[in-house]
Amino acid sequence: MPDHNPIPEADLREMREILGDWHAAGMVDPYLSRLLDEIDRLREGLQHDARV
């Protein structure tokens, strides 16, 4: 089992919604959305590893 505290999925969804609103208002750099994508990808990989 990984030695970390994963970000809850609900929190990630909320962060995405907030960033989407900020991006639409021109208040955020699109690279932050990519960061969340990478966090999701890593989290999914950790979940897969935990199942194997």
Biotite code that builds the C-alpha atoms (Angstrom):
import biotite.structure as struc

atoms = struc.array([
    struc.Atom([0.000, 0.000, 0.000], chain_id="A", res_id=1, res_name="MET", atom_name="CA", element="C"),
    struc.Atom([1.380, 3.449, -0.869], chain_id="A", res_id=2, res_name="PRO", atom_name="CA", element="C"),
    struc.Atom([2.658, 5.568, 1.987], chain_id="A", res_id=3, res_name="ASP", atom_name="CA", element="C"),
    struc.Atom([0.679, 8.716, 1.208], chain_id="A", res_id=4, res_name="HIS", atom_name="CA", element="C"),
    struc.Atom([-2.662, 10.419, 1.708], chain_id="A", res_id=5, res_name="ASN", atom_name="CA", element="C"),
    struc.Atom([-4.376, 10.641, -1.695], chain_id="A", res_id=6, res_name="PRO", atom_name="CA", element="C"),
    struc.Atom([-6.424, 13.671, -2.623], chain_id="A", res_id=7, res_name="ILE", atom_name="CA", element="C"),
    struc.Atom([-10.099, 12.682, -2.351], chain_id="A", res_id=8, res_name="PRO", atom_name="CA", element="C"),
    struc.Atom([-11.890, 12.480, -5.704], chain_id="A", res_id=9, res_name="GLU", atom_name="CA", element="C"),
    struc.Atom([-14.548, 14.984, -4.589], chain_id="A", res_id=10, res_name="ALA", atom_name="CA", element="C"),
    struc.Atom([-11.825, 17.515, -3.776], chain_id="A", res_id=11, res_name="ASP", atom_name="CA", element="C"),
    struc.Atom([-10.239, 17.022, -7.208], chain_id="A", res_id=12, res_name="LEU", atom_name="CA", element="C"),
    struc.Atom([-13.619, 17.585, -8.887], chain_id="A", res_id=13, res_name="ARG", atom_name="CA", element="C"),
    struc.Atom([-14.120, 20.762, -6.861], chain_id="A", res_id=14, res_name="GLU", atom_name="CA", element="C"),
    struc.Atom([-10.631, 22.002, -7.786], chain_id="A", res_id=15, res_name="MET", atom_name="CA", element="C"),
    struc.Atom([-11.375, 21.325, -11.460], chain_id="A", res_id=16, res_name="ARG", atom_name="CA", element="C"),
    struc.Atom([-14.639, 23.278, -11.281], chain_id="A", res_id=17, res_name="GLU", atom_name="CA", element="C"),
    struc.Atom([-12.965, 26.234, -9.585], chain_id="A", res_id=18, res_name="ILE", atom_name="CA", element="C"),
    struc.Atom([-10.083, 26.239, -12.066], chain_id="A", res_id=19, res_name="LEU", atom_name="CA", element="C"),
    struc.Atom([-12.572, 25.984, -14.932], chain_id="A", res_id=20, res_name="GLY", atom_name="CA", element="C"),
    struc.Atom([-14.405, 29.065, -13.657], chain_id="A", res_id=21, res_name="ASP", atom_name="CA", element="C"),
    struc.Atom([-11.151, 30.961, -13.157], chain_id="A", res_id=22, res_name="TRP", atom_name="CA", element="C"),
    struc.Atom([-9.883, 29.928, -16.589], chain_id="A", res_id=23, res_name="HIS", atom_name="CA", element="C"),
    struc.Atom([-13.138, 31.071, -18.232], chain_id="A", res_id=24, res_name="ALA", atom_name="CA", element="C"),
    struc.Atom([-12.733, 34.427, -16.492], chain_id="A", res_id=25, res_name="ALA", atom_name="CA", element="C"),
    struc.Atom([-9.134, 34.679, -17.749], chain_id="A", res_id=26, res_name="GLY", atom_name="CA", element="C"),
    struc.Atom([-7.778, 34.497, -14.218], chain_id="A", res_id=27, res_name="MET", atom_name="CA", element="C"),
    struc.Atom([-5.713, 31.304, -14.412], chain_id="A", res_id=28, res_name="VAL", atom_name="CA", element="C"),
    struc.Atom([-2.974, 29.855, -16.554], chain_id="A", res_id=29, res_name="ASP", atom_name="CA", element="C"),
    struc.Atom([-4.092, 26.757, -18.504], chain_id="A", res_id=30, res_name="PRO", atom_name="CA", element="C"),
    struc.Atom([-1.034, 24.894, -17.220], chain_id="A", res_id=31, res_name="TYR", atom_name="CA", element="C"),
    struc.Atom([-2.766, 24.523, -13.853], chain_id="A", res_id=32, res_name="LEU", atom_name="CA", element="C"),
    struc.Atom([-5.425, 22.400, -15.532], chain_id="A", res_id=33, res_name="SER", atom_name="CA", element="C"),
    struc.Atom([-2.662, 20.191, -16.884], chain_id="A", res_id=34, res_name="ARG", atom_name="CA", element="C"),
    struc.Atom([-1.296, 19.855, -13.367], chain_id="A", res_id=35, res_name="LEU", atom_name="CA", element="C"),
    struc.Atom([-4.645, 18.511, -12.176], chain_id="A", res_id=36, res_name="LEU", atom_name="CA", element="C"),
    struc.Atom([-4.701, 16.109, -15.128], chain_id="A", res_id=37, res_name="ASP", atom_name="CA", element="C"),
    struc.Atom([-1.298, 14.832, -14.058], chain_id="A", res_id=38, res_name="GLU", atom_name="CA", element="C"),
    struc.Atom([-2.462, 14.458, -10.447], chain_id="A", res_id=39, res_name="ILE", atom_name="CA", element="C"),
    struc.Atom([-5.443, 12.416, -11.694], chain_id="A", res_id=40, res_name="ASP", atom_name="CA", element="C"),
    struc.Atom([-3.182, 10.238, -13.837], chain_id="A", res_id=41, res_name="ARG", atom_name="CA", element="C"),
    struc.Atom([-0.798, 9.576, -10.963], chain_id="A", res_id=42, res_name="LEU", atom_name="CA", element="C"),
    struc.Atom([-3.661, 8.880, -8.563], chain_id="A", res_id=43, res_name="ARG", atom_name="CA", element="C"),
    struc.Atom([-5.189, 6.376, -10.988], chain_id="A", res_id=44, res_name="GLU", atom_name="CA", element="C"),
    struc.Atom([-1.803, 4.677, -11.317], chain_id="A", res_id=45, res_name="GLY", atom_name="CA", element="C"),
    struc.Atom([-1.466, 4.414, -7.551], chain_id="A", res_id=46, res_name="LEU", atom_name="CA", element="C"),
    struc.Atom([-4.967, 2.980, -7.258], chain_id="A", res_id=47, res_name="GLN", atom_name="CA", element="C"),
    struc.Atom([-4.133, 0.428, -9.957], chain_id="A", res_id=48, res_name="HIS", atom_name="CA", element="C"),
    struc.Atom([-0.897, -0.518, -8.187], chain_id="A", res_id=49, res_name="ASP", atom_name="CA", element="C"),
    struc.Atom([-2.781, -0.960, -4.911], chain_id="A", res_id=50, res_name="ALA", atom_name="CA", element="C"),
    struc.Atom([-5.206, -3.382, -6.605], chain_id="A", res_id=51, res_name="ARG", atom_name="CA", element="C"),
    struc.Atom([-2.437, -5.486, -8.182], chain_id="A", res_id=52, res_name="VAL", atom_name="CA", element="C"),
])
